[in-house]
Amino acid sequence: MLDIPDPAAGDSRLPDLVAAALKGGADQAEAVLSDRQALSVGVRNGALEDVERQESRDLSLRVFVGRRQAIVSTSNLSDSTAERLIERAVAMARLAPEDPYAGLAEHETLAVAPFAELDQYDPAERDADALEAAARAAENAALAVPGVSRSEGADAGWSVGRWRLVTSHGVDLFRRRSRFSLGASVIAGGDGAMERSGDGRTSRHLEDLIAPEALGDDIGQRAAAKVGPRKIPSTTAPVIFENRIAGQILSPLVGAISGPAVARGVSFLKDRLGQRVLPGSVCLTDNPFLPRTLGSAAFDDEGVGTRAMAPVEDGVLTTWLLNTASASQLGLASTGHAARGGAGPSGVGLHNGRLSTGELDLDGLIRTAGRGLLVTGMFGPSLNPNTGDWSAGVSGFWFEDGAIAFPVSEVTVAGALPALYARLVPGSDLEPRGGLDSPSLLIDAVAIAGK
């Protein structure tokens, strides 16, 4: 493991750097130190393909001179480098244009109890042999499915990262996270009629990661089922977005309620706060306190305390997702959704976004719709952020009389998202994966462009 001191061990590098930045002419300053160690192994068609090991340590400093800011970073953590870092940052800030919304998070928004027990770290460490065995097991299980012809590769990975934020107004926050991953991709069919399927899973704890054999078998079955797709005529019909990709149709909603988009006026929901944007029984929640999940955090990347909330409650849009800058621009307070790398200006992201579930599983949604398109793959989505006009290339299965009939490909679905969102029917098959999770979604009438 990397020798990365915890704050409790007395590492004074970041507080000293911030103090030195103030002495050097900055009015405010923040420093971020991030360390990461990672190992990944890939195999392809039974042969070891690559082994990659990474160790990194990066230091970023952001300083403010009035409302002017500058950001500098380095991987050299020597004292002499730190001195040059401060000099350069302050000089750059003095020359930067003024930004009326630049600044550290408001003190009253900062995390009060930052070390909530969220179980984000698993001390288990996987070596290259264990990772290779897991990747091989996933690939072998996929190749064992009848109809699967070859592998495009399988990989397994492990990483651990530590991140510390120190600011000139009293923030000193630390977190440590582990990550275990497994993925594979295979091809089924042959002679020009080949279909690809791939998937990957990630977890904070090793014991929560899907078994390689289960993942491989699922990938193989999906690839084999897609062989021999047909083209369908253009039509308007019910469309079901499978839970694995349903989040992709909801991600524009998250983008449209993010503070930066609203502040810039490039959001198709910018005038809908307090109005219904989803059906009345549907909620979009964000709970950052779910143990062992990928997005959980007691504080965001600016040190602001997080809280559980429902950005959409009973169909009604209740809040924007705000970082410090967008909150300042909109005259509001940060909601604890700042997300960034290093000490640079932050964007916005959900922690553990989840759409509420309905009563029917996927088979039940298919039976209810009767006839239509089940989307299991999506690529090349296009969105007009001002109007919500959306389209995407998709693949999946046509169903008739409430049952799967045949696979389809080379299809495009399109519509105005505000209208599509208003009619969606969630299924019951929510499968938590992290970020933005959704059950399968049925929309009763969607434009489908086929042959």
SULQUI-V808971 format. One record per residue. RES is the residue in one letter. SS is DSSP state (@ for helix, = for strand, . for the rest). Layout:
<<RES/SS> <RES/SS>>
This chain:
<<M/.> <L/.> <D/.> <I/.> <P/.> <D/.> <P/@> <A/@> <A/@> <G/.> <D/.> <S/.> <R/@> <L/@> <P/@> <D/@> <L/@> <V/@> <A/@> <A/@> <A/@> <L/@> <K/@> <G/.> <G/.> <A/.> <D/.> <Q/=> <A/=> <E/=> <A/=> <V/=> <L/=> <S/=> <D/=> <R/=> <Q/=> <A/=> <L/=> <S/=> <V/=> <G/=> <V/=> <R/=> <N/.> <G/.> <A/=> <L/=> <E/=> <D/=> <V/=> <E/=> <R/=> <Q/=> <E/=> <S/=> <R/=> <D/=> <L/=> <S/=> <L/=> <R/=> <V/=> <F/=> <V/=> <G/.> <R/.> <R/=> <Q/=> <A/=> <I/=> <V/=> <S/=> <T/=> <S/.> <N/.> <L/.> <S/.> <D/@> <S/@> <T/@> <A/@> <E/@> <R/@> <L/@> <I/@> <E/@> <R/@> <A/@> <V/@> <A/@> <M/@> <A/@> <R/@> <L/@> <A/.> <P/.> <E/.> <D/.> <P/.> <Y/.> <A/.> <G/.> <L/.> <A/.> <E/.> <H/@> <E/@> <T/@> <L/=> <A/.> <V/.> <A/.> <P/.> <F/.> <A/.> <E/.> <L/.> <D/.> <Q/.> <Y/.> <D/.> <P/.> <A/.> <E/.> <R/.> <D/.> <A/@> <D/@> <A/@> <L/@> <E/@> <A/@> <A/@> <A/@> <R/@> <A/@> <A/@> <E/@> <N/@> <A/@> <A/@> <L/@> <A/.> <V/.> <P/.> <G/.> <V/=> <S/=> <R/=> <S/=> <E/=> <G/=> <A/=> <D/=> <A/=> <G/=> <W/=> <S/=> <V/=> <G/=> <R/=> <W/=> <R/=> <L/=> <V/=> <T/=> <S/.> <H/.> <G/.> <V/.> <D/=> <L/=> <F/=> <R/=> <R/=> <R/=> <S/=> <R/=> <F/=> <S/=> <L/=> <G/=> <A/=> <S/=> <V/=> <I/=> <A/=> <G/.> <G/.> <D/.> <G/.> <A/.> <M/.> <E/=> <R/=> <S/=> <G/=> <D/=> <G/=> <R/=> <T/=> <S/=> <R/.> <H/.> <L/@> <E/@> <D/@> <L/.> <I/.> <A/.> <P/@> <E/@> <A/@> <L/@> <G/@> <D/@> <D/@> <I/@> <G/@> <Q/@> <R/@> <A/@> <A/@> <A/@> <K/.> <V/.> <G/.> <P/.> <R/=> <K/.> <I/.> <P/.> <S/.> <T/=> <T/=> <A/=> <P/=> <V/=> <I/=> <F/=> <E/.> <N/@> <R/@> <I/@> <A/@> <G/@> <Q/@> <I/@> <L/@> <S/@> <P/@> <L/@> <V/@> <G/@> <A/@> <I/.> <S/=> <G/@> <P/@> <A/@> <V/@> <A/@> <R/@> <G/.> <V/.> <S/.> <F/.> <L/.> <K/.> <D/.> <R/.> <L/.> <G/.> <Q/.> <R/=> <V/.> <L/.> <P/.> <G/.> <S/.> <V/.> <C/.> <L/=> <T/=> <D/=> <N/.> <P/.> <F/.> <L/.> <P/.> <R/.> <T/.> <L/.> <G/.> <S/.> <A/.> <A/.> <F/=> <D/.> <D/.> <E/.> <G/.> <V/=> <G/=> <T/.> <R/.> <A/.> <M/=> <A/=> <P/=> <V/=> <E/=> <D/.> <G/.> <V/=> <L/=> <T/.> <T/.> <W/.> <L/=> <L/.> <N/.> <T/@> <A/@> <S/@> <A/@> <S/@> <Q/@> <L/@> <G/.> <L/.> <A/.> <S/.> <T/.> <G/.> <H/.> <A/=> <A/=> <R/.> <G/.> <G/.> <A/.> <G/.> <P/.> <S/.> <G/=> <V/=> <G/.> <L/.> <H/.> <N/=> <G/=> <R/=> <L/=> <S/.> <T/.> <G/.> <E/.> <L/.> <D/.> <L/@> <D/@> <G/@> <L/@> <I/@> <R/@> <T/@> <A/@> <G/.> <R/.> <G/=> <L/=> <L/=> <V/=> <T/=> <G/=> <M/=> <F/=> <G/=> <P/=> <S/=> <L/=> <N/.> <P/.> <N/.> <T/.> <G/.> <D/=> <W/=> <S/=> <A/=> <G/=> <V/=> <S/=> <G/=> <F/=> <W/=> <F/=> <E/=> <D/.> <G/.> <A/=> <I/=> <A/=> <F/=> <P/=> <V/=> <S/=> <E/=> <V/=> <T/=> <V/=> <A/=> <G/=> <A/=> <L/@> <P/@> <A/@> <L/@> <Y/@> <A/.> <R/.> <L/.> <V/=> <P/=> <G/.> <S/.> <D/.> <L/.> <E/.> <P/.> <R/.> <G/.> <G/=> <L/=> <D/=> <S/.> <P/.> <S/.> <L/=> <L/=> <I/=> <D/=> <A/=> <V/=> <A/=> <I/=> <A/=> <G/.> <K/.>>
